[in-house]
Amino acid sequence: MKLTFLGTGTSTGVPTVGCSCPVCASEDPRDHRTRPSLKLDFDGRTILIDTAPDFRAQALRERIERVDAILFTHAHADHVLGLDDVRPYYFRQNQPIPIYADDRTMDTLERIFQYIFDGKYPYGGILRVEPHRIPGPVELWGVVFTPLPVLHGNLPILGFRFGSVAYVTDFSELPESTLALMEGLDTLILSALRPKPHPAHSTVAHSLSVVERLKPRRAFFTHIAHEISHQATEAELPPNVRIAYDGLALEWD
């Protein structure tokens, strides 16, 4: 399996529009962060977790040739507004693309992208999807994706565990029942927005405390704001914790 970080930024991206802070003005390409999403490749299949508004640029950058399924963590704009840019894959593959989400997220997707879901769009040329509401684990071509319920402020959203890897973005709190589902990880991917507290996002210190509790072999921080410099922040982290960046790829058996 190969995992690629398509985007590692927060909802505004980095550089942030109108900002000239040191990180937004940085020439380090690792400080240039598009909105958050993930790509998984295995056995000739490609699965996305979320479709950020920057998905088209991400797909061109990574030369994505197909999309076989999409899992959604939640329906905030920075995680879903790229869905329409999946259209070329539907045209090429000539079959609806399966999408998986909880009830709250699917209801919002159906409202935002009504023309995709209601079957009444009269002009043609639209994406077709095959919606699946997920109350529990989903198996896709032999890989089981276990939903990880977390809190994003007061909003219940999902992370996902697949094998010995867990991906949890936009969280502020991890319930004990979810932590129990995250034992024995090889790779943990967590959001770590910034050093300063935020009501709906984890800080670097909070995410480090989660890493210390779960003790994965390695951890990567994502969903990062412009308060975090890649080089300076990574230098202060434990050796097994790294700052993810757009285009970073991880591979394992």
URSULZI-V201987 format. One line per field, one symbol per residue. burial: + if it has 24 or more other C-alpha atoms within 12 Angstrom, else -. A space follows every 50 residues. Layout:
burial = ???
//
This chain:
burial = --++++++++++++++------++-+---++++++++++++----+++++ ++++++-++--+-+-+++++++++++++++++++++++++-----+++++ ++--++--++--+--++--------++++-++++--++-+----++++++ ++---+++++++++++++++++++---++-+++-++++++++++-----+ ++++++++-++--+-+-+++++++++++++--+---+---++++++++-+ ---
//
